[in-house]
C-alpha cells in the first residue's frame, strides 16, 4: 500500500512540520530564558514548583479528573449495556441525547449552569465533575458503544446468567473486563478533559490547574509559558508513547474514540 | 404511533428469548433502567438549558419580550457576532484546506508516522486552550524566537499593524487546533478512497487532473464540507484560547458572554446574556443540522 511521496507531498509535510513544531521549539526556548533574557536555564521551572498553589491546584484538577472518570463509568456503562440488550428501542433517542453537548457551546452551557443551578451545588468545586460528565458524554458514549458492539454481549450475559450470576456480577466480572480497552478509552477522554478544561472552571469561579496557569500569567509571563510548555509537551509525549509504542492495538482504540 | 409500539412490544414478548425478563412489560417498564441516566441528563443538561431559554424571553420585570434578541444584533453585540462569524469562517476555511492537503500527504507515509501524526493531532485539537495561547505569545510575541528569526530574515512582524491579540492574530492561533482537527476527521475519508479508482481512471486515459476533478472531488466533497462545518462550530464556540490571549478584550461572542457570566451584568438588561447564549446555541444548531444533512445525503448516495 505504501506509495512513494512526490515532491509536493514533501513540501506540504515540511510546511506542516514547520508550522507546528517551530512555535513549540520557540516556546521551549522562551521558557528556558533567564531573568534578563541573556542566559538560559531551568529557573522558570524551579519558579513554578516554588509557587504556592502549584501542588494544590494540580491536586484539585486530579481529584476532579478521578471523580469525573468514576461518574462516567457508573452512569454510562450500565446505561449503554442496557441499550445493547433489553432497551434497544431507546438506543437512537439516547444516542441523540448524548450528542447534544456537542452542539451546545460550552460558554452557553456555563451561562445556564451559573444561573440555573442551586447554591448548594455551586458552593462546591466538585460540581465541575458533574458538568464534565455532560461535556465528555458524546465521546465517552461513542467509545463505550463501539466497544460493546465489538463483543458478543448477549451471549456473554446469557452465559453469565445461566451460571447463576446476578446482574451486578455480570456487569463487573464479565462485561467490563471484556470491553477493557473501550473503558480505558472513556477514562482517558474524561481525565484529559477534566485536567485541561478552562471555560467552565473560570466562569464558575473555581481554581483548577488551567485557571491557575492563567492567573500566574498576570504576574509572570515566563512562568506561564513554562507551565504551558510543561502541560502541552507533557500531554503530547504521553500520547505519543502510548500511540507509537509496541501496544498498538490498544492505542488504535484510543484514537478511534 | 402507540399502535406501532404496542405491536413491537408484542413481537418482543412473543419471541421469549433468554433475556425476555428484561423486555416484559412494555415501553414504560423498559424505560426504568434508564432512569438514572435520564435524571442526570435532565438535571445537569436539560434544566440549565431550559432555564436560559426561558430567561432569554423575559424582561427585568419577568414579562415576555423579544427585546433581548433585538439587542443581540445591535451595537457592540451585533459587531461581535459578525467578528465571530468572520473569524470562524476564515479559520475553518484555512483549517479545512490545509488539513486536507496534510492528510493527503500523510496518507503516503508509513504506518508509524501516520500513527504519530494522529496522536499529535488529537493532542493539539483537544488540549489546546490556555497552554496554546501562551505558547504563541512566547514564540510570536515581540520577544519571541520566531519574531526574532523573521526579523533576522528581514521581515519585521511588528513593523505594520499586526499584533497577536487582534482578530487576525487569534485566527492564526486558531489554525493551530483547526488544522489538526481536520487531519483527524478527514483522514478516514481519504483512507476509504480505493486505489482501484485511480487505476481505472488511468487505464481509461484520464490524466491526474481528470481523476481529481471527476472522482476525488465528487467522492470527498461531502466529507470535506461536513468537516468544514464542524471546524466552523469549533471556532465559533472556542473560548479558552481567545480569553487567555486577549483577557477578554476582543469583541467576540463567547468573550462577551463570558464577561456577562463573570458578573459584569448590565443592570437594566438582566437577561441579555441569556439571549446571547441562546443565539450561540441557535447558530450551532443550524450548522450542526446542515452537517447532519450533508452526512445523510452522502450516505444515501453510496
Interface residues (C-beta under 8 A of the other chain):
Chain A: X1 X2 X3 X4 X5 X8 X9 X10 X12 X13 X16 X19 X20 X22 X23 X24 X25 X26 X27 X29 X30 X31 X37 X75 X76 X78 X79 X82 X85 X86 X87 X89 X90 X94 X97 X100 X101 X102 X103 X104 X105 X106 X107 X108 X109 X110 X111 X112 X113 X114 X115 X116 X117 X130 X131 X133 X134 X154 X157 X158 X161 X162 X192 X193 X196 X197 X198 X199 X202 X203 X210 X213 X214 X217 X221 X224 X225 X227 X228 X229 X231 X232 X235 X236 X239 X240 X242 X243 X244 X248 X251 X255
Chain B: X8 X18 X19 X22 X23 X27 X30 X31 X33 X34 X36 X37 X40 X41 X44 X45 X47 X48 X49 X51 X52 X55 X98 X101 X102 X104 X105 X106 X108 X109 X110 X112 X115 X116 X118 X119 X120 X122 X123 X124 X126 X127 X129 X130 X131 X132 X133 X134 X135 X136 X137 X138 X139 X140 X143 X144 X145 X146 X149 X175 X176 X179 X180 X195 X233 X236 X237 X239 X240 X243 X244 X254 X257 X258 X260 X261 X262 X273 X274 X277 X278 X280 X281 X284 X285 X288
